[in-house]
C-alpha cells in the first residue's frame, strides 16, 4: 500500500521537497505538502493584495470619474459585448489548461501539448483583444493623463494584461520543453504550478469584468459629503451582498 | 524501499483527494456553467426590469465564478486545506485593503466638506 501511494504520489508531485520530479529518496516536507506548490499559493496570495490595491483605487475614483477632468468617460466608451467575448475567451482558456494538466497526469503527452497550445492561443487572443481595446480608447482620446478614469483603468487592466502576457510566455516555454521531451508525466507538477498562475489571472479578470465593466456608472454629485455617503453606501452594499 | 514507509496519513489523504479530481467531462460541465453565468451577467446588464437588483446579482454571480474556478480548476476543493488557508489569508487582506481605502477616502471627503462649512 505504502509503495503504491509512493509511486502515485511521485507522479502527482505531492509530499516531496525539491524539484517536483518526485524523487522517492527525498524526505517528506515538514508540512507534508510540496514546497513549490505552497510557494506558488503564497505568491498568488500576495498578488491578491496587489490587485486588491489596484481594484480599490479604481473603485474609489470610480464614482467621480464622470465629474473630474475631461472625457471620454466609462459610460460612453466601455464596450460590454466586446469585453464579454474577451472574458469568455479567458474563461475557456482555464478549461483548456485543466485539460492539458489532466492529459499530462494520464501520460497523454500529445493531448497535453495540444491543450497547452490552445491555452496559449486563447491567452494571446485575449491580450490581442485588450491591445485593440486600448488602441481604440486612445484614439477616442482616453490616455493615462486624460482623466481619473484613464489613469486608474489603464493601470489596472494594463497590469492584468502584463500578467496574462507572462502567463503566455510561461505556457509557451513549457510547450517548448515538452516538445523537447522534458515535460513528462512525472513532471506534471511543473504544469500544475503554471496552471495555478493561469487560473489566477482568470479569476482576477472575473472580478475586473464585473467591477470595471458591468457595474453601472452613475453621475456622482461633486459635493464632498454627498459623494462620501454615496461611496460608503456603495461599499456597504457590496460588503453586505458578499457576506450576508 | 524503506523511504516509502514514511508517508503520513495526511499525504495518503492528499492522494485520495487527487484521485477524486474531476475528469474531463466534469471540467467541461464546469466550464459550461461558467459560460452560462457569464452570459447571464451580460443579459441582466441589458435588462431594465432588474435594474434595482443589478449590483447584488452581478456581485453574487462574480463571487460564484470566482469560487468555482478556485475550487475546481485550481483544485482547492480537493487539495490540502493549508493551500486554502494561505490563499484566503491573502484574499482577506486584499478585502481589508479594499474596505479600508474606501473608508479612508470616504471620511476624507466628509471631513473636507464639513471643514469647508466651518
HADDOCK unambig.tbl for C-alpha pairs under 7 A between the chains (distance, minus, plus):
assign (segid A and resid 2 and name CA) (segid B and resid 4 and name CA) 5.95 0.50 0.50
assign (segid A and resid 2 and name CA) (segid B and resid 5 and name CA) 5.72 0.50 0.50
assign (segid A and resid 3 and name CA) (segid B and resid 4 and name CA) 5.69 0.50 0.50
assign (segid A and resid 5 and name CA) (segid B and resid 12 and name CA) 6.93 0.50 0.50
assign (segid A and resid 6 and name CA) (segid B and resid 4 and name CA) 5.73 0.50 0.50
assign (segid A and resid 9 and name CA) (segid B and resid 15 and name CA) 6.48 0.50 0.50
assign (segid A and resid 15 and name CA) (segid B and resid 11 and name CA) 6.40 0.50 0.50
assign (segid A and resid 24 and name CA) (segid B and resid 3 and name CA) 6.89 0.50 0.50
assign (segid A and resid 25 and name CA) (segid B and resid 3 and name CA) 6.18 0.50 0.50
assign (segid A and resid 32 and name CA) (segid B and resid 10 and name CA) 6.99 0.50 0.50
assign (segid A and resid 32 and name CA) (segid B and resid 11 and name CA) 6.32 0.50 0.50
assign (segid A and resid 38 and name CA) (segid B and resid 83 and name CA) 6.58 0.50 0.50
assign (segid A and resid 41 and name CA) (segid B and resid 83 and name CA) 6.39 0.50 0.50
assign (segid A and resid 41 and name CA) (segid B and resid 86 and name CA) 6.70 0.50 0.50
assign (segid A and resid 41 and name CA) (segid B and resid 87 and name CA) 6.06 0.50 0.50
assign (segid A and resid 42 and name CA) (segid B and resid 86 and name CA) 6.23 0.50 0.50
assign (segid A and resid 42 and name CA) (segid B and resid 87 and name CA) 6.69 0.50 0.50
assign (segid A and resid 44 and name CA) (segid B and resid 87 and name CA) 6.86 0.50 0.50
assign (segid A and resid 45 and name CA) (segid B and resid 86 and name CA) 6.69 0.50 0.50
assign (segid A and resid 45 and name CA) (segid B and resid 87 and name CA) 4.77 0.50 0.50
assign (segid A and resid 45 and name CA) (segid B and resid 90 and name CA) 4.17 0.50 0.50
assign (segid A and resid 45 and name CA) (segid B and resid 91 and name CA) 6.22 0.50 0.50
assign (segid A and resid 46 and name CA) (segid B and resid 90 and name CA) 5.88 0.50 0.50
assign (segid A and resid 48 and name CA) (segid B and resid 90 and name CA) 6.07 0.50 0.50
assign (segid A and resid 48 and name CA) (segid B and resid 91 and name CA) 5.58 0.50 0.50
assign (segid A and resid 48 and name CA) (segid B and resid 94 and name CA) 5.94 0.50 0.50
assign (segid A and resid 49 and name CA) (segid B and resid 90 and name CA) 6.32 0.50 0.50
assign (segid A and resid 49 and name CA) (segid B and resid 91 and name CA) 6.73 0.50 0.50
assign (segid A and resid 49 and name CA) (segid B and resid 93 and name CA) 6.49 0.50 0.50
assign (segid A and resid 49 and name CA) (segid B and resid 94 and name CA) 4.35 0.50 0.50
assign (segid A and resid 52 and name CA) (segid B and resid 94 and name CA) 4.73 0.50 0.50
assign (segid A and resid 52 and name CA) (segid B and resid 95 and name CA) 6.74 0.50 0.50
assign (segid A and resid 52 and name CA) (segid B and resid 97 and name CA) 6.78 0.50 0.50
assign (segid A and resid 52 and name CA) (segid B and resid 98 and name CA) 6.20 0.50 0.50
assign (segid A and resid 53 and name CA) (segid B and resid 94 and name CA) 6.93 0.50 0.50
assign (segid A and resid 53 and name CA) (segid B and resid 97 and name CA) 6.39 0.50 0.50
assign (segid A and resid 53 and name CA) (segid B and resid 98 and name CA) 6.50 0.50 0.50
assign (segid A and resid 56 and name CA) (segid B and resid 98 and name CA) 4.78 0.50 0.50
assign (segid A and resid 56 and name CA) (segid B and resid 101 and name CA) 6.75 0.50 0.50
assign (segid A and resid 60 and name CA) (segid B and resid 102 and name CA) 5.98 0.50 0.50
assign (segid A and resid 88 and name CA) (segid B and resid 35 and name CA) 6.62 0.50 0.50
assign (segid A and resid 92 and name CA) (segid B and resid 31 and name CA) 6.83 0.50 0.50
assign (segid A and resid 95 and name CA) (segid B and resid 27 and name CA) 6.72 0.50 0.50
assign (segid A and resid 95 and name CA) (segid B and resid 31 and name CA) 6.23 0.50 0.50
assign (segid A and resid 98 and name CA) (segid B and resid 73 and name CA) 6.36 0.50 0.50
assign (segid A and resid 99 and name CA) (segid B and resid 24 and name CA) 6.41 0.50 0.50
assign (segid A and resid 196 and name CA) (segid B and resid 74 and name CA) 5.80 0.50 0.50
assign (segid A and resid 199 and name CA) (segid B and resid 74 and name CA) 6.66 0.50 0.50
assign (segid A and resid 203 and name CA) (segid B and resid 66 and name CA) 5.54 0.50 0.50
assign (segid A and resid 203 and name CA) (segid B and resid 69 and name CA) 6.98 0.50 0.50
assign (segid A and resid 206 and name CA) (segid B and resid 62 and name CA) 6.33 0.50 0.50
assign (segid A and resid 206 and name CA) (segid B and resid 66 and name CA) 6.75 0.50 0.50
assign (segid A and resid 207 and name CA) (segid B and resid 62 and name CA) 6.42 0.50 0.50
assign (segid A and resid 210 and name CA) (segid B and resid 58 and name CA) 6.68 0.50 0.50
assign (segid A and resid 210 and name CA) (segid B and resid 62 and name CA) 6.63 0.50 0.50
assign (segid A and resid 214 and name CA) (segid B and resid 45 and name CA) 6.77 0.50 0.50
assign (segid A and resid 215 and name CA) (segid B and resid 55 and name CA) 6.27 0.50 0.50
assign (segid A and resid 224 and name CA) (segid B and resid 109 and name CA) 4.97 0.50 0.50
assign (segid A and resid 224 and name CA) (segid B and resid 110 and name CA) 5.85 0.50 0.50
assign (segid A and resid 224 and name CA) (segid B and resid 112 and name CA) 6.82 0.50 0.50
assign (segid A and resid 224 and name CA) (segid B and resid 113 and name CA) 5.10 0.50 0.50
assign (segid A and resid 225 and name CA) (segid B and resid 109 and name CA) 6.10 0.50 0.50
assign (segid A and resid 225 and name CA) (segid B and resid 110 and name CA) 4.59 0.50 0.50
assign (segid A and resid 225 and name CA) (segid B and resid 113 and name CA) 5.63 0.50 0.50
assign (segid A and resid 228 and name CA) (segid B and resid 106 and name CA) 4.40 0.50 0.50
assign (segid A and resid 228 and name CA) (segid B and resid 107 and name CA) 6.76 0.50 0.50
assign (segid A and resid 228 and name CA) (segid B and resid 109 and name CA) 5.47 0.50 0.50
assign (segid A and resid 228 and name CA) (segid B and resid 110 and name CA) 5.75 0.50 0.50
assign (segid A and resid 231 and name CA) (segid B and resid 106 and name CA) 6.14 0.50 0.50
assign (segid A and resid 232 and name CA) (segid B and resid 103 and name CA) 6.90 0.50 0.50
assign (segid A and resid 232 and name CA) (segid B and resid 106 and name CA) 6.37 0.50 0.50
assign (segid A and resid 241 and name CA) (segid B and resid 56 and name CA) 5.80 0.50 0.50
assign (segid A and resid 242 and name CA) (segid B and resid 60 and name CA) 6.94 0.50 0.50
